[in-house]
Amino acid sequence: MDSEDKDKQLSDAEHHSVKLDPWLNTRYSWVICACCATMNFCIWGLNSGFAVYFQHFLHDDTFPGATKLDYSFIGGISYGAMLAFTPLTNWIWVRLGKYGLTTIISVGTVCQFAALMLASWSTKIWQLYLTQGLLLNVGLSLISMASLTLPSMYFSKDRRGLPSSISAGTSGLGGVLFNLMCGRIVEINSVGWALRAQAFIILALMLFPICVARDRPEMRVFPKANFGIYKSIPFYWLSLYTITSTFGYLVLLYTLGSFVTSLGYSQDQGFLVSALVNLGSVVGRILIGYLSDFPKTGVLSTTIIAHSICCVLCLAMWIPARNYATCVAFALLVGAVMGSIFGMLAPSCARIWGDEVMRYSFSNQWALLGISAVFSPPIGTSLTKFSGGEVNPKSFQDCSIWVGVCYFVSVTMLLLIRGYVKARDGLILNNPNNPQPHIPMKMVFTHMFTLRYDRV
């Protein structure tokens, strides 16, 4: 039996298992996709709007005595501080049974609303740390676990790429709305009113997933600790990918607006470039998700291409950028490819370790992403020579090199994972009696670019 016949056998077995599962690929699956899209719009889109506040704080010295590192840490904390506690979110979800999903989404929404309202009245930097930083991230961490894992519960392996990327892509749409809206409100009124507007928009939109989203009964099981993944070398490759990709992503997300003003352009033009980064992600993530469902591509393969493009853009386009047109083009292009991690992480965990280990392995990676997110903006800010107000086109040069290197390392890690999974698929097809074969490193390198076997 040749490899093509074996591939066909494996594909037929997968299609048979899908037919036996009445939950997969149904109309309600797309309702779940819409719920996840709404949640991502409200949590990640909201967080993307911090770029506006970051730029405003740097220029206007809103909180006397606060430094640019303070604002960077607040951005990092609001993005990732509590993501390290995703196993606790999982435990609460399971312990509350059929009410678990609704409860964590509802509590997360209340936390976000309270954080924004309290931040709008903050007058000291420590108050901003606790509200727009810590409390906002408590809400984000509660909601995000559901928004990123639910699509994998309702779609089969060959159809997860597009719905995962659609739901992740709406975070970019939220970023466009919140960047433009908040930038305008800050200009004509104040930061406080911009925060209050965000709070009420999120409260209204989150009613949809709270009322409609439900999990699968058989998924209400706390993921057992599977220490076997720590003995698997792809776990460490994926971990390094998560760290470096997060480092690069958040620096791009938060600093491009300030980079524009460092060239001598206005804050309004900086706000627009920050919004265009998110606009690029709307189209880019959905397109990447669509391509990842092609027969010979897969989620990992398309993410490798996307991050490779991002690396080239940072090193070849961001460093020499000196005019507004280049900044606009760079924002749209890099926005389309820089955030692929959010649509690929859960499906990739399922592909590497299987559906039964997906939630446990994903929660590990998600916690690591959260820890990395706390330190990513401060690292990026420390590499810049821009303090707000002055014109210095070279002030972001070290920062852009750092981001390019981060994405280069992330691509390297994904290539190693792709080679490992492809080599494993080949060994299993040749010897089905050994479902966990030893993978020599030589086979990993020789299978990095192969198109044989099942897609990765």
C-alpha positions in Angstrom: 0.0 0.0 0.0 1.6 3.3 -1.1 1.5 6.5 1.0 -1.4 8.1 -1.0 -3.6 5.1 -0.2 -2.7 5.3 3.4 -3.5 9.1 3.4 -6.9 8.3 1.9 -7.5 5.7 4.6 -6.7 8.1 7.4 -8.9 10.8 5.8 -11.8 8.4 5.4 -11.5 7.4 9.1 -11.6 11.0 10.2 -14.7 11.7 8.0 -16.4 8.6 9.6 -15.7 9.9 13.1 -17.2 13.3 12.2 -20.4 11.6 11.0 -20.7 9.8 14.3 -20.5 13.1 16.3 -23.7 15.0 16.0 -22.2 18.2 17.5 -19.5 18.8 14.8 -19.9 21.1 11.8 -23.6 22.0 12.4 -25.5 25.3 12.1 -25.1 25.7 15.9 -21.3 25.4 15.4 -21.5 28.6 13.4 -23.6 30.2 16.1 -20.8 29.3 18.5 -18.3 30.8 16.1 -20.4 34.1 16.2 -20.4 34.0 20.0 -16.6 33.6 20.0 -16.2 36.4 17.5 -18.3 38.7 19.7 -16.2 37.8 22.8 -12.9 38.4 20.9 -14.2 41.7 19.6 -14.9 42.8 23.2 -11.8 41.5 24.9 -8.9 41.7 22.4 -10.4 44.6 20.4 -10.8 46.5 23.7 -7.2 45.7 24.7 -6.0 46.9 21.3 -7.5 50.3 22.1 -4.8 50.7 24.8 -2.5 51.9 22.0 -4.5 55.1 22.0 -4.2 55.7 25.7 -0.5 54.7 25.6 0.2 57.3 23.0 -1.8 59.9 24.8 -0.2 59.2 28.2 3.3 59.6 26.7 2.5 63.0 25.1 0.4 64.6 27.8 2.0 63.4 31.1 -1.5 62.5 32.3 -0.3 61.0 35.6 2.5 63.1 37.1 5.6 61.1 38.0 4.6 58.1 35.8 7.2 56.9 33.3 6.8 55.2 29.9 7.7 51.9 31.6 4.7 52.4 34.0 2.4 52.7 31.0 4.1 49.8 29.3 3.6 47.5 32.3 -0.1 48.5 32.6 -0.5 47.5 28.9 1.2 44.2 29.6 -0.7 43.5 32.8 -4.0 44.3 31.1 -3.1 41.8 28.4 -1.6 38.9 30.2 -1.3 39.0 34.0 -4.1 36.6 34.9 -3.8 34.4 31.9 -1.3 32.4 33.9 -4.3 31.3 36.0 -6.2 29.7 33.1 -6.1 26.3 34.8 -8.2 27.9 37.6 -10.7 29.2 35.0 -10.9 25.6 33.7 -11.6 24.2 37.1 -14.4 26.7 37.8 -15.9 26.0 34.4 -16.0 22.3 35.1 -17.1 22.5 38.8 -20.2 24.6 37.9 -21.3 22.1 35.3 -23.8 23.3 32.7 -23.7 26.8 34.3 -19.9 27.0 34.2 -19.5 28.6 30.8 -22.3 31.2 31.3 -20.9 32.0 34.8 -17.3 32.7 33.7 -18.4 34.8 30.7 -20.8 36.8 32.9 -18.2 37.4 35.7 -15.6 38.3 33.1 -18.0 40.9 31.6 -18.7 42.5 35.0 -15.0 42.7 35.7 -14.3 44.4 32.4 -17.1 46.9 32.9 -16.0 47.7 36.4 -12.4 48.0 35.4 -13.1 50.5 32.7 -15.5 52.6 34.8 -13.0 52.8 37.7 -10.1 53.6 35.4 -12.1 56.5 34.0 -12.0 58.1 37.5 -8.4 57.2 38.3 -6.1 60.1 39.3 -3.0 58.2 40.4 -0.9 55.7 38.5 -1.3 52.9 41.1 -5.1 53.2 40.6 -4.5 52.7 36.8 -2.4 49.6 37.6 -5.2 48.0 39.6 -8.1 49.0 37.3 -7.0 49.2 33.6 -4.3 46.8 34.4 -5.1 44.0 36.8 -9.0 44.0 37.0 -9.4 44.4 33.3 -7.2 41.4 32.7 -9.2 39.3 35.2 -12.2 39.8 32.9 -10.2 39.1 29.8 -8.7 35.9 31.2 -12.1 34.5 32.2 -13.7 35.2 28.8 -10.7 34.3 26.6 -10.5 30.7 27.6 -14.0 30.1 26.3 -13.6 32.2 23.1 -10.5 30.4 21.9 -11.4 26.8 22.8 -15.0 26.5 21.9 -14.5 26.4 18.1 -12.3 23.3 18.5 -15.2 21.6 20.4 -17.7 22.2 17.6 -15.7 21.8 14.4 -13.8 18.8 13.1 -10.0 18.9 12.6 -10.3 19.6 8.8 -12.6 22.6 9.4 -11.2 24.4 12.4 -8.9 26.8 10.7 -11.6 29.1 9.2 -14.0 29.4 12.2 -11.0 29.9 14.6 -9.6 32.6 12.4 -13.0 34.3 11.9 -13.6 34.5 15.6 -10.0 35.7 16.2 -10.2 38.1 13.3 -13.0 40.1 14.9 -10.5 41.2 17.5 -9.0 43.3 14.8 -12.4 44.8 13.9 -12.8 45.7 17.6 -9.4 47.3 17.5 -10.3 49.4 14.5 -13.5 50.6 16.2 -12.0 51.3 19.6 -8.8 52.9 18.3 -10.8 55.4 16.1 -13.6 55.9 18.5 -11.4 56.4 21.6 -8.9 58.5 19.7 -11.7 60.9 18.7 -13.3 61.0 22.1 -9.9 61.7 23.8 -9.4 64.5 21.3 -12.8 66.3 21.8 -13.4 65.3 25.5 -11.2 63.2 27.7 -9.7 59.8 28.4 -12.3 59.2 31.1 -15.2 59.5 28.7 -13.5 57.2 26.2 -13.2 54.5 28.8 -16.8 54.9 29.8 -17.9 54.6 26.2 -15.9 51.3 25.9 -17.5 50.0 29.1 -21.1 50.4 27.9 -20.4 49.1 24.4 -18.9 45.9 25.8 -21.6 45.4 28.4 -24.3 45.5 25.6 -22.4 43.3 23.1 -21.5 40.6 25.7 -25.2 39.8 26.3 -25.3 37.8 23.1 -22.7 35.1 24.0 -23.9 35.1 27.7 -27.4 34.2 26.5 -26.5 31.9 23.5 -23.2 30.1 24.0 -23.2 26.6 25.5 -20.5 24.1 25.8 -20.7 20.4 25.1 -21.7 18.1 28.0 -18.8 15.7 27.5 -16.3 18.6 27.6 -17.3 19.5 31.2 -14.4 17.5 32.5 -11.4 19.1 34.1 -8.4 18.3 31.9 -6.3 15.8 33.7 -2.6 16.7 34.1 -0.8 15.0 31.3 2.8 15.1 32.3 3.7 13.3 29.1 3.6 16.5 27.1 6.5 17.8 29.2 8.6 14.9 27.9 7.7 15.8 24.4 10.1 18.1 22.6 7.4 19.8 20.6 6.1 21.2 23.9 9.2 23.3 24.3 9.3 24.3 20.7 5.7 25.5 20.9 6.5 27.3 24.2 9.4 29.2 22.7 7.2 30.0 19.7 4.5 31.4 22.1 7.0 33.5 23.9 8.7 35.0 20.9 5.5 35.5 19.0 3.9 37.3 21.9 7.0 39.5 22.4 6.8 40.6 18.7 3.0 41.0 18.5 2.5 43.3 21.5 5.4 45.6 20.6 3.9 46.1 17.2 0.4 46.5 18.6 1.2 49.2 21.1 4.1 51.2 19.6 3.3 51.9 15.9 1.2 54.9 16.8 4.1 56.4 18.8 6.5 55.5 16.0 4.4 57.7 13.6 4.6 60.7 16.0 8.4 60.2 16.3 8.6 60.9 12.6 7.0 64.3 13.2 3.3 63.5 12.4 0.3 64.3 14.6 -1.3 62.2 17.3 -4.4 61.8 15.1 -2.2 60.3 12.3 -0.7 57.9 15.0 -4.2 56.9 16.1 -5.1 56.1 12.5 -2.0 53.9 12.0 -2.9 52.0 15.2 -6.4 51.4 13.8 -5.0 50.2 10.4 -2.9 47.6 12.2 -6.2 46.1 13.5 -7.9 46.6 10.1 -5.2 44.5 8.5 -5.7 41.8 11.1 -9.4 41.5 10.3 -8.7 40.5 6.7 -5.5 38.7 7.4 -6.7 36.4 10.1 -9.8 35.3 8.1 -7.7 34.8 4.9 -5.1 32.8 6.9 -7.9 30.7 8.4 -9.4 30.1 5.0 -6.0 29.0 3.5 -5.3 26.7 6.5 -8.3 24.6 5.5 -6.8 23.8 2.1 -6.0 20.1 1.5 -2.2 20.6 1.6 -1.7 23.5 4.0 -3.0 23.3 7.5 -2.9 25.8 10.4 0.8 25.4 11.2 1.9 25.7 7.6 -0.1 28.9 7.0 1.2 30.4 10.2 4.8 29.7 9.2 4.2 31.7 6.0 2.4 34.5 7.8 5.2 34.9 10.4 7.9 34.7 7.8 6.2 37.7 6.0 6.0 39.5 9.3 9.7 39.0 9.9 10.7 40.4 6.5 8.3 43.4 6.8 9.8 44.4 10.2 13.4 44.2 9.0 13.0 45.5 5.5 10.1 48.0 5.7 9.8 49.2 9.3 13.5 50.1 9.9 13.8 52.4 6.8 10.3 53.9 7.0 10.4 57.7 7.0 7.1 58.9 5.6 3.4 58.5 6.4 2.5 56.4 3.3 5.1 53.8 4.2 3.7 53.7 7.8 0.2 53.2 6.5 1.2 50.4 4.1 3.4 48.7 6.8 0.5 48.9 9.3 -2.0 47.2 6.9 0.5 44.5 5.8 2.0 43.6 9.2 -1.4 43.7 10.9 -2.6 41.0 8.5 0.1 38.5 9.5 1.4 39.4 13.0 -1.4 37.9 15.2 -1.8 34.4 13.6 -1.0 32.8 17.0 -4.5 33.5 18.3 -6.2 31.5 15.5 -3.7 28.7 15.4 -2.8 27.9 19.0 -5.8 25.7 20.0 -6.0 23.8 16.7 -2.2 23.2 16.8 -2.4 21.8 20.3 -5.1 19.4 19.1 -3.0 18.4 16.1 0.2 17.8 18.0 -1.2 16.0 21.1 -4.8 15.0 20.2 -8.2 16.4 21.1 -8.2 14.7 24.5 -5.1 16.6 25.6 -6.0 19.8 23.8 -7.4 21.8 26.7 -4.6 20.9 29.1 -1.8 21.7 26.6 -3.6 24.8 25.5 -4.0 26.1 29.0 -0.2 25.6 29.5 0.5 27.6 26.4 -2.1 30.3 27.3 -0.5 30.8 30.7 2.9 31.1 29.1 1.4 33.7 26.6 0.1 35.7 29.6 3.4 35.8 31.4 5.2 36.8 28.2 2.6 39.5 27.5 3.3 41.2 30.9 7.0 41.8 29.9 6.6 42.3 26.2 5.6 46.0 26.1 8.2 47.1 28.7 10.9 45.3 26.7 9.8 47.1 23.5 9.6 50.4 25.3 13.1 50.0 26.8 14.5 49.5 23.3 13.1 52.8 22.1 14.7 56.2 22.5 11.4 58.1 22.2 9.8 59.7 25.3 7.0 61.7 23.5 7.1 65.0 21.8 10.5 65.1 20.0 11.1 64.1 16.4 13.7 61.2 16.1 13.2 58.9 13.1 15.8 56.4 14.4 14.3 56.1 17.9 12.5 52.8 17.1 15.4 51.1 15.2 16.4 48.7 18.0 12.8 47.9 18.7 12.1 47.0 15.1 15.2 44.7 15.0 14.0 43.0 18.2 10.5 42.3 16.7 12.0 41.0 13.5 14.3 38.6 15.4 11.4 37.4 17.6 9.4 36.5 14.5 12.4 34.8 12.9 12.7 32.5 16.0 9.0 31.8 16.1 9.1 30.7 12.4 12.1 28.4 13.2 10.2 26.8 16.1 7.1 26.2 13.9 9.2 24.6 11.2 10.6 22.2 13.8 7.1 21.3 15.0 5.9 20.8 11.4 8.8 18.5 10.7 8.1 16.5 13.9 4.4 16.0 13.2 5.0 15.1 9.5 7.6 12.6 10.5 5.4 11.1 13.2 2.5 10.8 10.7 4.8 8.9 8.3 6.0 6.5 10.9 2.4 5.8 12.2 1.2 5.1 8.6 4.0 2.7 8.0 3.5 1.0 11.4 0.0 1.5 12.8 0.7 -0.7 15.8 3.1 1.9 17.2 1.0 5.1 17.8 3.8 6.9 19.7 7.0 6.3 17.7 10.4 7.8 18.5 11.1 10.6 16.1 14.8 11.1 15.3 15.9 14.7 14.8 17.2 13.8 11.3 13.6 13.0 10.3 12.4 16.2 11.8 14.7 18.2 9.5 13.9 16.2 6.4 10.2 16.5 6.9 10.0 20.3 7.5 8.9 21.1 4.0 7.3 17.9 2.8 3.7 17.9 1.5 3.1 14.2 2.1 0.8 12.8 4.8 -2.0 14.6 6.5 -1.9 18.4 6.5 -0.3 20.2 9.5 
